[in-house]
Amino acid sequence: MPDYNRVIQHSIDYIERNLYQEIQMEDIADNVGFSLYHFMRIFYTFTGYTLKSYVRERRLSEAAKDLIEGNYQVKQIAGKYSFISVESFIRAFKKQFRDTPLVYKKNNQLMNYTPKLVPQFCENQTKGRKMNYKIKEMSEINAVGLMRKVKHGDGSIHKLWMDFKEVLGRDFDYKNDSYISICPPHPQFMDKAPGPDDEFSYFVGMIKKANTPEIPQLESYCVKPATYAVFTHEGSPASLADTYRYISCEWIKSVDYEWAMGHELEIFDERFSEDHSETSKFDIYVPIIVK
């Protein structure tokens, strides 16, 4: 299994050795032997920084340090850190420090400096927890339902389910039908989860069977065959964040799989209870690469 302490530390050391040049994210991932998508997600999970933002903050922090402690002109520093122009350096510097390089140098204080990262691995809330899982090769999934832009925590996902139920024209029949939520891959959230103000596409519906009625207001959605790690969440949705935190922080460190850029699924069947009792269960499907 991967030693993520070593992986993250090696990536940080690689970044430090290459601060004076434009670092490609692919090169950092290649240096530690992971796919870009998997590594960007791992880096964010275990450090709290997106890979891009950490590299940017470190380069500009060292540039700011040179401004204060060295006898460099702005043009020299822009060249030293491989910015394509003085103008692009000034724009990036002002975005991070809210001052131009000249004003920052005049103030003669090293403010908002980002030091070399010491990783803090997220074990405090999930340490000691264990969840059973299975690896499943899923064939093509065909579903019918509603797709919409949603946000985390604002009730829009719940409303989407309620709108689907209204269009369906009946209560959900968990004994005879399987219901599904689908979060398609979003390249813009490649290295971190969406924030409270970020919109993302989300689909809710039911898995199509031979006797599923045609309802014009519902759209079809197809998920191509893929490999998933399947976890069963038990109990209230209030603890769902803990389940996802365990998967992202603890489970991924204990296995030889990598995250895959794919659809994330939640499937609800007869084990699920809408009253969210402690016995309620549903399955979470996380796309992976089996090496």
VENQUI-V470979 format. One record per backbone hydrogen bond with DSSP energy under -0.5 kcal/mol. CO is the residue of the C=O (numbers start at 1). NH is the residue of the N-H. E is the energy in kcal/mol with one decimal. If there is no record, write none. Layout:
{{CO & NH & E} {CO & NH & E}}
This chain:
{{2 & 4 & -1.0} {3 & 7 & -2.4} {4 & 8 & -2.6} {5 & 9 & -2.0} {6 & 10 & -2.9} {7 & 11 & -2.0} {8 & 12 & -2.3} {9 & 13 & -2.4} {10 & 14 & -2.3} {11 & 15 & -2.3} {12 & 16 & -2.4} {13 & 17 & -1.9} {14 & 18 & -0.9} {15 & 18 & -0.9} {16 & 19 & -0.9} {18 & 21 & -1.6} {21 & 23 & -0.7} {24 & 27 & -0.6} {24 & 28 & -1.3} {25 & 29 & -2.0} {26 & 30 & -2.6} {27 & 31 & -1.9} {28 & 32 & -1.0} {29 & 32 & -0.7} {29 & 33 & -0.6} {29 & 34 & -2.2} {30 & 33 & -0.9} {35 & 39 & -2.6} {36 & 40 & -2.7} {37 & 41 & -1.9} {38 & 42 & -2.4} {39 & 43 & -3.1} {40 & 44 & -1.9} {41 & 45 & -2.4} {42 & 46 & -2.4} {43 & 47 & -1.4} {44 & 48 & -2.1} {46 & 120 & -0.6} {50 & 54 & -2.3} {51 & 55 & -2.2} {52 & 56 & -2.4} {53 & 57 & -2.7} {54 & 58 & -2.5} {55 & 59 & -2.3} {56 & 60 & -2.3} {57 & 61 & -2.1} {58 & 62 & -2.3} {59 & 63 & -1.9} {60 & 64 & -2.4} {61 & 65 & -2.1} {62 & 66 & -2.2} {63 & 67 & -2.0} {64 & 68 & -1.9} {65 & 69 & -3.1} {66 & 70 & -2.1} {70 & 72 & -0.6} {73 & 77 & -2.1} {74 & 78 & -2.5} {75 & 79 & -1.9} {76 & 80 & -2.5} {77 & 81 & -2.1} {78 & 83 & -2.6} {79 & 82 & -1.5} {85 & 89 & -1.8} {86 & 90 & -2.6} {87 & 91 & -2.4} {88 & 92 & -2.2} {89 & 93 & -2.9} {90 & 94 & -2.7} {91 & 95 & -1.9} {92 & 96 & -1.7} {93 & 97 & -3.0} {94 & 98 & -2.1} {100 & 104 & -2.6} {101 & 105 & -2.5} {102 & 106 & -2.1} {103 & 107 & -2.0} {104 & 108 & -1.0} {104 & 109 & -0.7} {109 & 111 & -1.7} {113 & 115 & -0.7} {117 & 119 & -0.6} {119 & 121 & -0.6} {121 & 123 & -1.6} {123 & 127 & -2.0} {126 & 129 & -2.1} {132 & 232 & -0.6} {134 & 136 & -0.5} {134 & 230 & -3.1} {136 & 138 & -0.8} {136 & 228 & -2.6} {138 & 226 & -1.4} {140 & 142 & -0.5} {141 & 143 & -0.5} {141 & 223 & -2.8} {142 & 208 & -3.2} {143 & 221 & -2.7} {144 & 206 & -2.4} {145 & 219 & -2.8} {146 & 204 & -2.3} {148 & 202 & -2.0} {150 & 200 & -2.0} {151 & 154 & -0.8} {155 & 159 & -2.3} {156 & 160 & -1.8} {157 & 161 & -2.0} {158 & 162 & -2.2} {159 & 163 & -2.6} {160 & 164 & -2.2} {161 & 165 & -2.4} {162 & 166 & -2.1} {163 & 167 & -2.3} {164 & 168 & -2.7} {165 & 169 & -1.7} {165 & 170 & -0.8} {172 & 174 & -0.8} {173 & 177 & -2.2} {178 & 207 & -2.7} {179 & 268 & -3.1} {180 & 205 & -2.2} {181 & 266 & -1.9} {182 & 184 & -0.7} {182 & 203 & -2.5} {183 & 264 & -2.2} {185 & 187 & -0.5} {186 & 189 & -2.1} {187 & 190 & -1.5} {195 & 198 & -1.6} {200 & 150 & -2.8} {202 & 148 & -2.4} {203 & 182 & -2.9} {204 & 146 & -2.6} {205 & 180 & -2.7} {206 & 144 & -2.3} {209 & 212 & -1.5} {213 & 215 & -0.6} {215 & 218 & -2.1} {219 & 145 & -2.5} {221 & 143 & -3.0} {222 & 224 & -0.6} {223 & 141 & -2.5} {226 & 138 & -2.9} {227 & 288 & -2.2} {228 & 136 & -2.9} {228 & 230 & -0.5} {229 & 231 & -0.5} {229 & 286 & -2.6} {230 & 134 & -1.5} {231 & 233 & -0.6} {231 & 284 & -3.4} {233 & 282 & -1.7} {236 & 239 & -1.4} {237 & 240 & -1.7} {239 & 243 & -1.4} {240 & 244 & -2.3} {241 & 245 & -2.3} {242 & 246 & -2.4} {243 & 247 & -2.2} {244 & 248 & -2.4} {245 & 249 & -2.5} {246 & 250 & -1.8} {246 & 251 & -2.6} {247 & 252 & -1.4} {250 & 253 & -0.6} {250 & 254 & -0.7} {251 & 254 & -1.7} {252 & 255 & -0.6} {255 & 2 & -0.8} {256 & 291 & -0.7} {258 & 289 & -2.9} {260 & 262 & -1.3} {264 & 183 & -2.9} {265 & 285 & -2.9} {266 & 181 & -2.5} {267 & 283 & -2.1} {268 & 179 & -2.6} {269 & 272 & -2.1} {271 & 281 & -1.3} {273 & 276 & -1.8} {277 & 280 & -1.7} {280 & 235 & -2.9} {282 & 233 & -2.7} {283 & 267 & -2.3} {284 & 231 & -2.5} {284 & 286 & -0.6} {285 & 265 & -2.0} {285 & 287 & -0.5} {286 & 229 & -2.6} {287 & 260 & -2.0} {289 & 258 & -1.9} {289 & 291 & -0.7}}
